[in-house]
């Protein structure tokens, strides 16, 4: 069943013309002929097909027969008493195969039963109307819970899928929840495309399904029955054959005429959705592969309250104003070109921001004893075989033939840093060894997944690796938390921490994992005790090579982004045979005994370190992550109003009259002498138009100088973020203004005050 989830995750980001973050388009209501069910859109098609496609009836017949067999089987199960433990450790008594989470919720309170979206039973998400099968711990989740929200939007996607089948007679592909709602992907008959004129009819059909309060019904089917049920849908056939092993089963869900391959769970019925909207549509590729069929993708959003929908629309309007792609063009920061898709051209203004971020990080590296290195951009694929990346990551790498050998552009720096560690013998006295690299990376993202600076093919990271002993893990992690607080505080970001522990499939021995997780927990607890936010545990979600801490930041619109990551890695040091001299006394073998032997054999056939040596632990860490993505996030976070230390437009000097132009240029020269970004406007525009232009361009400060300022060698300062300074105020001596702005930049203050 997890294979279905993997398939969906792999397809989510791949679109042809999708623009995440774009301003939503709200369709105008079409007038409808109630008698004929025809909309007044550009075509005269009925709102929905009549008769319905034959595959709908075929699915229904098979579902009803198999559901009756399943219900008959379940009816034979004994209704034994069970203990249902709630979140406050209160225990309710129920009956196996009869008591449902919905019944428990209603027994607590009627308002809770209406508010709750889905249950969690012993850690597993569970339909509210699905009977409990034994004693368990029960949690009830509402829309405010992240998991509850995903379930709510996933159920809404099924409603959209039903509407699409009823309107187009299409073949559905996938319909997952996403960050701001959901989508459904489909193939329309005869290669048809979805038009904006389809939005309102789709919404009308969806609202009818919602009004009907169609129940979501769950049924487990064998692979054979699944292939028969979806015999007319080649996309479902492909997913079933490719992702579901022979002899196994998975679930389908029914709501109204729609029956879909789906892991679930879902809300009890379609009536739980109180506000539903179609937001946009785009083209996409099946499985995200440009070699496959082109599909249509329709996006929507829904809420359990109409007020939440209105708030969401206001949020989208504000997000559209802050769209980094829009601001990037307006402020001449960056652009993209079809001759190099997924690779940003940073203009001078954007490069100033990029360099300011890099300078800030370099200053922190110096304080924290990091050593910056430069590593090759391209390696023979033998390196990636050793690291294990080629086996798991080849499709996302750019592979190049060079002199009959295979090379690849690097998608990450870690194997190169392992090479650096191994170039000579290392001592325990050198650890921890902190290595930083701003090298260029390339990842072969699908063309449809590319989106501004947030998803690119060519990028740079604040990539560092720490090689340390196991005893040093806690201290190093605590140091990274301090680093996080320092960097994110500069931008006004808050952040959350999640510890992801040993997954079901892992490398290494359990004892090593337990020690590592214990060290991480100690560091996290220490962070919380020192005033940091509480952390969460994400059981079983660690990387196969070690536990990790995921860090999410929250921006001005309360959107969350994962930029930072801290990962412990035991596998790469093993793969590359990394070791350091421990300093512990060992009996040295004779030279002839060690000749030709580089390492000793460890348990399980893996090579262990030489006598007197040990494997280092490798900590992967990034704080801002990709510079490109982080600049995109910052652009929207600040809405283009950059803090002074980052700003490419720090000061604009405007003359009151032409006769003081020489003073304007002198002011520019003096301030530029301190490497401040100062521009002048000596155009023929009126002073007021020059000021207005400077304000629209988001200059931090505008100096307006006239004869009085020239004679007294002063400036009149207008502060972008202080309305009280937008008229002529006190004159500030030139040297004082210079010193204040230099200090403002040096201190990297968030406030624009001097």
TATAGI-V787763 format. One record per residue. N is the residue number from 1. SS is DSSP state (h for helix, s for strand, l for the rest). OMEGA is omega in whole degrees, 0 to 359 (* if undefined). Layout:
BEGIN
n & ss & omega
N & SS & OMEGA
N & SS & OMEGA
END
This chain:
BEGIN
n & ss & omega
1 & l & 178
2 & h & 180
3 & h & 178
4 & h & 179
5 & h & 179
6 & h & 180
7 & h & 180
8 & h & 181
9 & h & 181
10 & h & 183
11 & h & 188
12 & l & 188
13 & l & 191
14 & l & 176
15 & s & 177
16 & l & 187
17 & l & 182
18 & l & 178
19 & l & 179
20 & l & 179
21 & l & 180
22 & l & 180
23 & l & 181
24 & l & 178
25 & l & 180
26 & l & 184
27 & l & 174
28 & l & 181
29 & l & 176
30 & l & 173
31 & l & 186
32 & s & 173
33 & s & 187
34 & l & 182
35 & l & 185
36 & l & 181
37 & l & 181
38 & s & 178
39 & s & 179
40 & l & 178
41 & l & 186
42 & l & 177
43 & l & 183
44 & l & 180
45 & l & 171
46 & s & 180
47 & l & 176
48 & l & 185
49 & l & 175
50 & l & 4
51 & l & 179
52 & l & 178
53 & l & 184
54 & h & 183
55 & h & 178
56 & h & 179
57 & h & 179
58 & h & 179
59 & h & 184
60 & h & 180
61 & h & 181
62 & h & 180
63 & h & 183
64 & h & 179
65 & h & 182
66 & h & 178
67 & h & 178
68 & h & 178
69 & h & 180
70 & h & 180
71 & h & 178
72 & h & 180
73 & h & 182
74 & h & 181
75 & h & 180
76 & l & 181
77 & l & 181
78 & l & 178
79 & l & 183
80 & l & 177
81 & s & 178
82 & s & 176
83 & s & 180
84 & s & 183
85 & s & 181
86 & l & 185
87 & l & 180
88 & l & 181
89 & l & 172
90 & l & 183
91 & s & 175
92 & s & 177
93 & s & 178
94 & s & 178
95 & s & 178
96 & l & 178
97 & l & 179
98 & l & 180
99 & l & 180
100 & s & 174
101 & h & 179
102 & h & 179
103 & h & 180
104 & h & 180
105 & h & 182
106 & h & 179
107 & h & 178
108 & h & 175
109 & l & 180
110 & h & 181
111 & h & 178
112 & h & 182
113 & h & 179
114 & h & 185
115 & h & 186
116 & s & 185
117 & s & 185
118 & s & 178
119 & s & 169
120 & s & 184
121 & s & 183
122 & l & 177
123 & l & 182
124 & s & 176
125 & s & 193
126 & s & 176
127 & l & 181
128 & l & 182
129 & l & 179
130 & l & 182
131 & s & 175
132 & l & 187
133 & l & 179
134 & l & 177
135 & l & 188
136 & s & 169
137 & s & 186
138 & s & 173
139 & s & 180
140 & s & 187
141 & s & 177
142 & s & 185
143 & l & 181
144 & l & 176
145 & l & 183
146 & h & 178
147 & h & 178
148 & h & 179
149 & h & 179
150 & h & 179
151 & h & 180
152 & h & 181
153 & h & 176
154 & h & 177
155 & h & 178
156 & h & 177
157 & h & 177
158 & h & 176
159 & h & 177
160 & h & 178
161 & h & 177
162 & h & 180
163 & h & 181
164 & h & 178
165 & h & 182
166 & h & 181
167 & h & 189
168 & h & 190
169 & l & 187
170 & l & 173
171 & s & 183
172 & s & 177
173 & l & 178
174 & l & 180
175 & l & 184
176 & l & 167
177 & s & 175
178 & s & 189
179 & l & 183
180 & l & 178
181 & s & 186
182 & s & 171
183 & s & 168
184 & s & 182
185 & s & 188
186 & s & 173
187 & s & 180
188 & l & 179
189 & h & 176
190 & h & 177
191 & h & 181
192 & l & 178
193 & l & 177
194 & l & 178
195 & l & 177
196 & l & 178
197 & l & 177
198 & h & 188
199 & h & 183
200 & h & 175
201 & h & 177
202 & h & 179
203 & h & 180
204 & h & 179
205 & h & 179
206 & h & 181
207 & h & 175
208 & h & 178
209 & h & 178
210 & h & 180
211 & h & 181
212 & l & 181
213 & l & 181
214 & l & 179
215 & s & 172
216 & l & 181
217 & s & 183
218 & s & 179
219 & s & 176
220 & s & 182
221 & s & 175
222 & s & 178
223 & h & 180
224 & h & 180
225 & h & 178
226 & h & 179
227 & h & 177
228 & h & 181
229 & h & 183
230 & l & 184
231 & l & 183
232 & l & 184
233 & l & 185
234 & h & 181
235 & h & 176
236 & h & 178
237 & h & 181
238 & h & 181
239 & h & 181
240 & h & 182
241 & h & 186
242 & h & 190
243 & h & 182
244 & l & 184
245 & l & 177
246 & l & 178
247 & l & 179
248 & l & 183
249 & s & 171
250 & s & 188
251 & s & 168
252 & s & 176
253 & s & 178
254 & s & 165
255 & s & 184
256 & l & 180
257 & l & 182
258 & s & 170
259 & s & 187
260 & s & 173
261 & s & 189
262 & l & 177
263 & l & 183
264 & l & 355
265 & l & 182
266 & l & 174
267 & l & 183
268 & l & 180
269 & s & 184
270 & h & 181
271 & h & 179
272 & h & 181
273 & l & 184
274 & l & 179
275 & s & 186
276 & s & 182
277 & s & 170
278 & s & 186
279 & s & 181
280 & s & 173
281 & s & 182
282 & s & 172
283 & s & 179
284 & s & 177
285 & s & 174
286 & h & 183
287 & h & 178
288 & h & 183
289 & l & 183
290 & l & 179
291 & l & 182
292 & l & 181
293 & l & 171
294 & s & 183
295 & s & 174
296 & s & 181
297 & s & 180
298 & s & 181
299 & s & 176
300 & s & 174
301 & s & 182
302 & s & 181
303 & s & 177
304 & l & 182
305 & l & 182
306 & h & 179
307 & h & 179
308 & h & 178
309 & h & 178
310 & h & 178
311 & h & 180
312 & h & 180
313 & h & 176
314 & h & 178
315 & h & 180
316 & h & 178
317 & h & 179
318 & h & 179
319 & h & 179
320 & h & 178
321 & h & 184
322 & h & 185
323 & l & 185
324 & h & 179
325 & h & 178
326 & h & 181
327 & h & 179
328 & h & 178
329 & h & 182
330 & h & 183
331 & l & 179
332 & l & 180
333 & l & 184
334 & s & 173
335 & s & 177
336 & l & 181
337 & l & 184
338 & h & 178
339 & h & 176
340 & h & 184
341 & l & 179
342 & l & 178
343 & l & 186
344 & l & 167
345 & s & 177
346 & s & 177
347 & l & 181
348 & h & 181
349 & h & 179
350 & h & 180
351 & h & 176
352 & h & 179
353 & h & 179
354 & h & 182
355 & h & 179
356 & h & 177
357 & h & 181
358 & h & 179
359 & h & 178
360 & h & 180
361 & h & 179
362 & h & 179
363 & h & 177
364 & h & 177
365 & h & 181
366 & h & 180
367 & h & 189
368 & l & 172
369 & l & 170
370 & l & 176
371 & s & 182
372 & s & 180
373 & l & 174
374 & l & 184
375 & l & 183
376 & l & 180
377 & l & 186
378 & s & 181
379 & s & 169
380 & s & 183
381 & h & 174
382 & h & 178
383 & h & 183
384 & h & 173
385 & h & 179
386 & h & 182
387 & h & 183
388 & l & 183
389 & h & 184
390 & h & 181
391 & h & 186
392 & h & 194
393 & h & 190
394 & h & 183
395 & h & 181
396 & h & 180
397 & l & 174
398 & l & 182
399 & s & 184
400 & s & 174
401 & s & 179
402 & s & 178
403 & l & 176
404 & l & 174
405 & s & 184
406 & s & 177
407 & s & 178
408 & s & 171
409 & s & 186
410 & l & 174
411 & l & 178
412 & l & 187
413 & l & 192
414 & h & 179
415 & h & 178
416 & h & 179
417 & h & 173
418 & h & 176
419 & h & 180
420 & h & 180
421 & h & 189
422 & h & 187
423 & l & 177
424 & l & 179
425 & l & 180
426 & l & 178
427 & s & 176
428 & h & 180
429 & h & 181
430 & h & 185
431 & l & 0
432 & l & 176
433 & s & 186
434 & s & 187
435 & s & 181
436 & s & 184
437 & s & 176
438 & l & 185
439 & l & 179
440 & s & 180
441 & s & 178
442 & s & 174
443 & l & 187
444 & l & 179
445 & l & 176
446 & l & 184
447 & h & 181
448 & h & 181
449 & h & 182
450 & l & 183
451 & s & 178
452 & l & 179
453 & l & 186
454 & l & 177
455 & s & 186
456 & l & 177
457 & l & 181
458 & s & 184
459 & s & 174
460 & s & 180
461 & s & 168
462 & l & 190
463 & s & 175
464 & s & 175
465 & s & 179
466 & s & 175
467 & s & 185
468 & s & 175
469 & l & 178
470 & h & 181
471 & h & 183
472 & h & 186
473 & h & 185
474 & h & 181
475 & h & 180
476 & h & 179
477 & h & 177
478 & h & 177
479 & h & 179
480 & h & 176
481 & h & 177
482 & h & 178
483 & h & 178
484 & h & 182
485 & h & 181
486 & h & 184
487 & h & 183
488 & h & 178
489 & h & 179
490 & h & 184
491 & h & 181
492 & l & 179
493 & l & 165
494 & s & 181
495 & s & 179
496 & s & 182
497 & s & 176
498 & s & 177
499 & s & 178
500 & s & 189
501 & l & 187
502 & l & 178
503 & l & 181
504 & l & 177
505 & l & 184
506 & l & 176
507 & l & 180
508 & l & 181
509 & l & 185
510 & h & 181
511 & h & 178
512 & h & 178
513 & h & 182
514 & h & 179
515 & h & 181
516 & h & 180
517 & h & 178
518 & h & 180
519 & h & 179
520 & h & 180
521 & h & 178
522 & h & 179
523 & h & 179
524 & h & 179
525 & h & 178
526 & h & 178
527 & h & 180
528 & h & 180
529 & h & 181
530 & l & 177
531 & l & 178
532 & l & 181
533 & l & 176
534 & l & 180
535 & l & 180
536 & s & 176
537 & s & 179
538 & s & 187
539 & l & 172
540 & l & 184
541 & l & 178
542 & l & 174
543 & s & 183
544 & l & 183
545 & l & 179
546 & s & 178
547 & l & 183
548 & s & 174
549 & s & 177
550 & s & 183
551 & s & 177
552 & s & 177
553 & s & 180
554 & s & 184
555 & l & 184
556 & l & 178
557 & l & 179
558 & l & 173
559 & l & 181
560 & s & 179
561 & s & 172
562 & s & 177
563 & s & 185
564 & s & 173
565 & s & 175
566 & s & 184
567 & s & 173
568 & s & 184
569 & s & 175
570 & l & 190
571 & h & 181
572 & h & 175
573 & h & 177
574 & h & 183
575 & h & 183
576 & l & 179
577 & l & 181
578 & l & 177
579 & l & 175
580 & s & 179
581 & s & 187
582 & l & 184
583 & l & 178
584 & l & 181
585 & l & 177
586 & l & 175
587 & l & 185
588 & l & 176
589 & l & 179
590 & l & 183
591 & h & 184
592 & h & 180
593 & h & 183
594 & h & 183
595 & l & 179
596 & l & 179
597 & l & 182
598 & l & 184
599 & l & 176
600 & s & 179
601 & s & 177
602 & l & 179
603 & h & 177
604 & h & 178
605 & h & 179
606 & l & 179
607 & s & 177
608 & s & 179
609 & l & 179
610 & l & 177
611 & l & 181
612 & l & 181
613 & s & 178
614 & s & 176
615 & l & 171
616 & l & 168
617 & s & 180
618 & s & 177
619 & s & 174
620 & s & 176
621 & s & 171
622 & s & 180
623 & l & 176
624 & l & 181
625 & l & 178
626 & s & 176
627 & h & 182
628 & h & 181
629 & h & 182
630 & h & 177
631 & h & 175
632 & h & 178
633 & h & 180
634 & h & 180
635 & h & 181
636 & h & 179
637 & h & 181
638 & h & 183
639 & l & 179
640 & l & 178
641 & l & 189
642 & l & 170
643 & l & 188
644 & l & 185
645 & l & 178
646 & l & 194
647 & l & 173
648 & l & 179
649 & l & 186
650 & l & 184
651 & s & 171
652 & s & 180
653 & s & 185
654 & s & 177
655 & s & 175
656 & l & 179
657 & l & 183
658 & h & 185
659 & h & 179
660 & h & 180
661 & h & 179
662 & h & 178
663 & h & 177
664 & h & 181
665 & h & 178
666 & h & 178
667 & h & 179
668 & h & 182
669 & h & 181
670 & h & 182
671 & h & 176
672 & h & 175
673 & l & 176
674 & l & 177
675 & l & 172
676 & l & 183
677 & l & 186
678 & s & 178
679 & s & 179
680 & s & 175
681 & s & 179
682 & l & 181
683 & l & 180
684 & l & 179
685 & l & 177
686 & l & 180
687 & h & 182
688 & h & 179
689 & h & 178
690 & h & 179
691 & h & 181
692 & h & 178
693 & h & 178
694 & h & 179
695 & h & 179
696 & h & 179
697 & l & 173
698 & l & 171
699 & l & 179
700 & l & 180
701 & s & 174
702 & s & 176
703 & s & 175
704 & s & 184
705 & s & 177
706 & l & 183
707 & h & 181
708 & h & 180
709 & h & 181
710 & h & 184
711 & h & 182
712 & h & 183
713 & l & 180
714 & s & 174
715 & s & 173
716 & s & 190
717 & s & 172
718 & s & 183
719 & s & 181
720 & l & 187
721 & l & 181
722 & l & 183
723 & h & 182
724 & h & 182
725 & h & 186
726 & l & 171
727 & l & 184
728 & l & 180
729 & l & 180
730 & l & 178
731 & l & 182
732 & s & 178
733 & s & 185
734 & h & 182
735 & h & 179
736 & h & 178
737 & h & 180
738 & h & 182
739 & h & 181
740 & h & 181
741 & h & 176
742 & h & 178
743 & h & 179
744 & h & 178
745 & h & 183
746 & h & 182
747 & h & 179
748 & l & 180
749 & l & 176
750 & l & 180
751 & l & 181
752 & l & 186
753 & l & 174
754 & l & *
END
